[in-house]
Amino acid sequence: MMPIDTLEKFSVSETIKTNQIQDAAIMNKKISDIITECKLDKNQNDFFISANSCKHVDVDTAYKIAYNWREITKNFLFTGIKGLGAIIDEIQKQNSSDENTLFVLQTAFTIISDDLNNTHPVFKKVAPQGPNGIHYKWWEESMVLKMEKLTENKTPSLFPGTKTLLEKMDVLVVHPMGTAIQLRIVEAIAYNIASAFLDLFSKVECDGKLVFEKESDKLWILTHIEAEIVHDQQVCSEISGMAKIASTPDAQKEMLEIAKKYCQAWAMALSDFAQVLKIA
């Protein structure tokens, strides 16, 4: 596997060191440990806790967060699609295609198709038709633009953590394990993110009135809460999950190292979300 020289160095924890091939269950456990270590679980993450505990959210604050989320989910989709090419390049180099890599390609393509085409039934029933149903566009139309009309800040900026996360996504595009790592991490934390968004955006107010009062106003969030449970199960499958792409001890060690750096970037991005909420 090719090195990711542009990602910063960090101290490799004991959970990452390995000299022998690990099965998918062990790899998934180690990735889950990294997620917990980076405080991306619901009990430790500042943003998840802050979103749940805040009583009111002003529309300007919510708009800033929604704008940054639009950029994150947009880049996640397109880097995920591009990263499928890196997986395919590896398959094409093989004289006999590795079944594990083919499984990963199928699973990754299935999940990414939900973001692009709403193939999952929970999305298909309620998502907008055509390009506006692409998930970042759906978020933009139903959440961002609605708040944009109510706020004076029409040109929000990207948070530092968002910029760092987008940079990490861009780097992973060319790595054969990049999309697999993105999907394994994001689908593990997506349920908690969507749940935090439901807490947060249900409390957004403008001139004393709730902006997203009806359930139909929050369909993007509600459908993701339901679908991400399935997506998490898919990426963690011991047969066709993302961990299967790393088939040697060196590849598994590298996957865990990159996963930690990627989790750190997500932690930074969500920390900025929490900070904006606290300041407000």
C-alpha positions, 0 to 999 in steps of 0.5 A: 500500500502506498504511504500517506505522506501528507498526513501528520505523524502520531504515536502509534498506540498498542492497539495498532501494533500487529505482526500477524494477519487479524480477522475482520472481527478483531480489525473492527474491534480495533477501529471501534477502539480508535473511534472511542479513543478519539471521543467520537462516541455519544457519551464523550463527544462535546458536540453530541453532548452540547446538541442534546443539552442546549435549550435554544439555538439561534438561526445564525448559529445553526446556519453556520453549522449546517453550511459546514455540514453541507461542505463535509457531506458533499466532499465525503460523497465525491471523494468516496466516488473517486476513491472507488477508482483506487480500489478498482485500480488495485483489482485490475493489477491482480491476475486473479481478482481477490474476493475480499476486495471485490466484496469491499467494492460491492459494499462501498458502491452500495452505500455510496449509491444511497448518497447519490441515488437514494437506493435504500427504501427509507430514502427512496420514499421521501427524498426529492427526485433528480439531482436535488435528492443527492444527499448534500443537495437535499441537505442544502435545499431543505436545511441550509437555504431555509435558514439562509433566508432568515439570517443576515450572515449570507457568507459563512466561512468554513471552520478550521476543523472542517477545512482539515477534514476536507483535506484528509478526505482529498488525500484519501482519494488516491489511496487503495484503502481510502474509501473503505476507511472513510466508509468504516469511520463515517458509518460508525459515527453517522447515527450519532451525528444525525441524532445530534442534528435532530436535537439541535435543529429541532431547537432552532428559533428565529423571532421566537418561532421554531424554524423546523417545527414539523417532522416533514422539515427534518426528513433528511435527518430522520431518514439518516437516523434510520438508514445509518444503522444498516450502513454501519452493519454493512461496513462492519460485516465480517464477510463483506465489510471494509476491514476485508480490504486489508489482507496483510499485516502491513496493510492492516497496520496501515489501515489502523494508522490512517483510520486514527488520523481520519478519526482525529480530523473528524474529532476536530471538525465536530469540536468546532461545531460544539464550540460554536454552540457553546459560544452562542 
